């Protein structure tokens, strides 16, 4: 049986960390104050010193998850910083998939993570503030969505995506007719397709598109800018 902490050693941070650990094991639906108190080593009623209800505890948990998802990566360019932010979102949710339902909660004001340095870099590169905020929001939402699809795929007991793709590749290469040269050659020459490849490709194309739109040009007419952005991202 876990010993209770000495009086005065329990803190809000300890409780929130304990709550997130409980969720790691049992999920949001099975979270109880008693389980959090047991892991924190404190009497259950003492936890209400730090919050007034379970909903308030969930708000505190959201705030901590947001802090971990959207921490500043100290990258030198807005492209590299935005990519790092998206990768951080993926990394955290892949390790803690049961935290994902917290992201559907109404955002408490205290839980909003401001990314002023990144937004400032984007505006200094020529974007309007509202365009920078929109670009950041779209990139983060896309990252969450791609990651949740990856998580759902694995938790649903589906075959390994890479192995499934290899079977599709073999079939498409063999079944393509003489007229379907693009299908046959494309599948034959593509080395692999994994969830991380999909994630990286989507985010690089999104950032390249943002780079193109930064100059007020439609992405379709800004090929040189797009290629320049991709090369910058590869070096980041």
C-alpha positions as CSV (number, residue, x, y, z in Angstrom):
1,X,0.0,0.0,0.0
2,X,1.4,3.4,-1.0
3,X,2.3,5.6,2.0
4,X,0.8,9.0,2.3
5,X,3.2,11.9,1.7
6,X,4.3,13.9,4.7
7,X,2.0,16.9,5.4
8,X,2.9,19.9,3.3
9,X,4.6,17.9,0.5
10,X,1.5,17.5,-1.7
11,X,1.1,20.2,-4.3
12,X,-1.1,21.1,-7.3
13,X,1.6,19.9,-9.6
14,X,1.9,16.6,-7.8
15,X,-1.9,16.1,-8.0
16,X,-2.1,16.9,-11.7
17,X,0.8,14.6,-12.5
18,X,-0.8,11.9,-10.5
19,X,-4.1,12.4,-12.3
20,X,-2.5,12.2,-15.7
21,X,-0.7,9.0,-14.7
22,X,-4.0,7.5,-13.7
23,X,-5.5,8.5,-17.0
24,X,-2.5,6.8,-18.7
25,X,-3.6,3.5,-17.1
26,X,-7.4,3.6,-17.1
27,X,-8.5,6.5,-19.4
28,X,-10.5,9.7,-18.7
29,X,-13.8,7.9,-18.1
30,X,-12.4,5.8,-15.2
31,X,-10.6,8.7,-13.5
32,X,-11.5,9.0,-9.8
33,X,-10.4,11.4,-7.1
34,X,-9.7,8.3,-4.9
35,X,-7.3,6.9,-7.5
36,X,-5.5,10.2,-7.8
37,X,-5.2,10.6,-4.1
38,X,-3.8,7.1,-3.7
39,X,-1.2,7.7,-6.3
40,X,-0.4,11.2,-4.9
41,X,-0.1,9.6,-1.4
42,X,-2.6,12.0,0.1
43,X,-6.1,11.7,1.8
44,X,-8.8,12.0,-0.9
45,X,-10.5,15.0,0.8
46,X,-7.2,16.9,1.0
47,X,-7.1,17.2,-2.7
48,X,-10.0,19.6,-2.7
49,X,-7.6,22.2,-1.2
50,X,-6.3,22.5,-4.8
51,X,-9.6,22.3,-6.8
52,X,-13.3,22.4,-6.0
53,X,-14.6,19.8,-8.4
54,X,-13.6,17.0,-10.7
55,X,-14.3,19.4,-13.7
56,X,-11.8,21.9,-12.3
57,X,-9.2,19.1,-11.9
58,X,-9.8,18.2,-15.6
59,X,-9.2,21.8,-16.5
60,X,-5.9,21.7,-14.6
61,X,-5.0,18.5,-16.5
62,X,-5.8,20.2,-19.8
63,X,-3.6,23.1,-18.9
64,X,-0.7,20.8,-18.2
65,X,-1.2,18.7,-21.4
66,X,-1.4,22.0,-23.4
67,X,1.9,23.1,-21.8
68,X,3.6,19.9,-22.9
69,X,2.1,20.0,-26.4
70,X,2.9,23.5,-27.3
71,X,6.2,24.3,-25.5
72,X,8.6,26.6,-27.3
73,X,11.3,24.6,-29.2
74,X,13.7,27.6,-29.5
75,X,14.1,27.1,-33.3
76,X,15.6,30.0,-35.3
77,X,13.0,30.2,-38.0
78,X,9.2,30.2,-38.0
79,X,9.2,27.2,-40.4
80,X,11.4,25.1,-38.1
81,X,9.6,26.2,-35.0
82,X,6.2,25.4,-36.4
83,X,7.4,22.0,-37.6
84,X,8.9,21.3,-34.1
85,X,5.6,22.3,-32.5
86,X,3.7,19.8,-34.7
87,X,6.2,17.1,-34.0
88,X,5.9,17.8,-30.2
89,X,2.2,17.3,-30.5
90,X,2.7,14.0,-32.2
91,X,5.3,12.8,-29.8
92,X,3.3,13.6,-26.6
93,X,0.1,12.1,-27.9
94,X,1.8,8.9,-29.2
95,X,3.3,8.4,-25.7
96,X,0.1,9.4,-23.9
97,X,-2.8,8.5,-26.2
98,X,-5.4,8.4,-23.4
99,X,-4.8,12.1,-22.8
100,X,-6.4,12.9,-26.2
101,X,-10.0,13.3,-24.9
102,X,-8.8,16.2,-22.7
103,X,-8.3,18.1,-25.9
104,X,-12.0,18.1,-26.6
105,X,-12.9,20.0,-23.4
106,X,-13.8,23.7,-23.5
107,X,-10.5,25.5,-23.2
108,X,-10.2,27.2,-19.8
109,X,-8.6,30.7,-20.1
110,X,-5.7,29.7,-18.0
111,X,-5.0,26.8,-20.3
112,X,-4.5,28.8,-23.5
113,X,-0.8,28.5,-24.5
114,X,0.4,31.7,-26.1
115,X,3.0,31.3,-28.8
116,X,4.0,34.9,-29.1
117,X,7.6,34.3,-30.3
118,X,6.5,32.0,-33.1
119,X,3.7,34.4,-34.1
120,X,6.1,37.3,-34.0
121,X,8.5,35.5,-36.3
122,X,5.7,34.8,-38.7
123,X,4.6,38.4,-38.8
124,X,8.1,39.6,-39.2
125,X,8.3,37.4,-42.3
126,X,5.4,39.3,-43.8
127,X,2.2,37.7,-42.5
128,X,-0.7,39.6,-41.0
129,X,-1.2,38.7,-37.4
130,X,-4.6,37.0,-38.1
131,X,-2.9,35.0,-40.9
132,X,-0.2,33.8,-38.6
133,X,-2.7,32.8,-35.9
134,X,-4.8,30.9,-38.5
135,X,-1.7,29.1,-39.9
136,X,-0.6,28.0,-36.5
137,X,-4.1,26.8,-35.5
138,X,-4.5,24.9,-38.8
139,X,-1.1,23.2,-38.4
140,X,-1.8,22.2,-34.8
141,X,-5.2,20.8,-35.6
142,X,-3.8,18.9,-38.6
143,X,-1.1,17.4,-36.3
144,X,-3.6,16.3,-33.7
145,X,-5.9,14.8,-36.4
146,X,-3.1,12.8,-38.1
147,X,-1.8,11.6,-34.8
148,X,-5.2,10.4,-33.6
149,X,-5.7,8.5,-36.8
150,X,-2.4,6.8,-36.3
151,X,-3.3,6.0,-32.7
152,X,-6.8,4.7,-33.6
153,X,-5.2,2.5,-36.3
154,X,-2.9,0.8,-33.9
155,X,-5.4,0.6,-31.0
156,X,-8.0,-0.9,-33.3
157,X,-5.9,-4.0,-33.9
158,X,-5.4,-3.2,-37.6
159,X,-2.5,-4.7,-39.5
160,X,0.7,-2.8,-39.4
161,X,0.3,0.1,-41.9
162,X,3.7,-0.5,-43.5
163,X,3.0,-4.2,-44.1
164,X,-0.5,-3.4,-45.4
165,X,1.0,-0.8,-47.8
166,X,3.6,-3.3,-49.0
167,X,0.8,-5.7,-50.0
168,X,-1.0,-2.9,-51.8
169,X,2.2,-1.9,-53.5
170,X,2.7,-5.5,-54.8
171,X,-0.8,-5.8,-56.0
172,X,-0.9,-2.4,-57.7
173,X,2.4,-3.0,-59.4
174,X,1.4,-6.4,-60.7
175,X,-2.2,-5.6,-61.6
176,X,-1.7,-2.3,-63.4
177,X,-2.4,-2.5,-67.1
178,X,-0.1,-1.2,-69.8
179,X,-2.1,2.0,-70.0
180,X,-1.7,2.6,-66.2
181,X,2.0,3.4,-66.4
182,X,1.9,6.1,-63.7
183,X,0.2,3.7,-61.2
184,X,2.7,0.9,-62.0
185,X,5.9,3.1,-62.0
186,X,4.8,5.2,-59.0
187,X,4.0,2.3,-56.7
188,X,7.1,0.3,-57.9
189,X,9.5,3.2,-57.1
190,X,7.9,4.4,-53.9
191,X,10.2,2.9,-51.1
192,X,7.7,2.8,-48.2
193,X,4.7,4.4,-46.7
194,X,4.5,4.7,-42.9
195,X,2.4,7.0,-40.6
196,X,5.4,9.1,-39.8
197,X,6.0,9.7,-43.5
198,X,2.4,10.8,-43.9
199,X,2.8,13.1,-41.0
200,X,6.0,14.7,-42.2
201,X,4.8,15.0,-45.8
202,X,1.5,16.6,-44.8
203,X,3.2,19.1,-42.4
204,X,6.0,20.0,-44.9
205,X,3.5,20.6,-47.6
206,X,1.3,22.7,-45.3
207,X,4.3,24.8,-44.2
208,X,5.4,25.2,-47.8
209,X,1.9,26.4,-48.7
210,X,2.0,28.9,-45.8
211,X,5.4,30.1,-47.1
212,X,3.9,30.6,-50.5
213,X,0.8,32.4,-49.3
214,X,3.0,34.7,-47.1
215,X,3.7,36.6,-50.3
216,X,0.1,36.8,-51.3
217,X,0.6,34.3,-54.1
218,X,-1.6,31.2,-54.6
219,X,0.4,28.1,-53.8
220,X,-0.1,26.7,-57.3
221,X,1.8,29.7,-58.8
222,X,4.6,29.8,-56.2
223,X,6.7,26.7,-57.0
224,X,10.1,28.3,-56.5
225,X,9.0,29.6,-53.0
226,X,7.7,26.2,-52.2
227,X,10.9,24.4,-53.1
228,X,12.9,27.0,-51.1
229,X,10.7,26.4,-48.0
230,X,11.1,22.6,-48.3
231,X,14.9,22.9,-48.5
232,X,14.9,25.1,-45.4
233,X,12.8,22.6,-43.6
234,X,15.2,19.7,-44.6
235,X,18.1,21.7,-43.1
236,X,16.2,22.6,-39.9
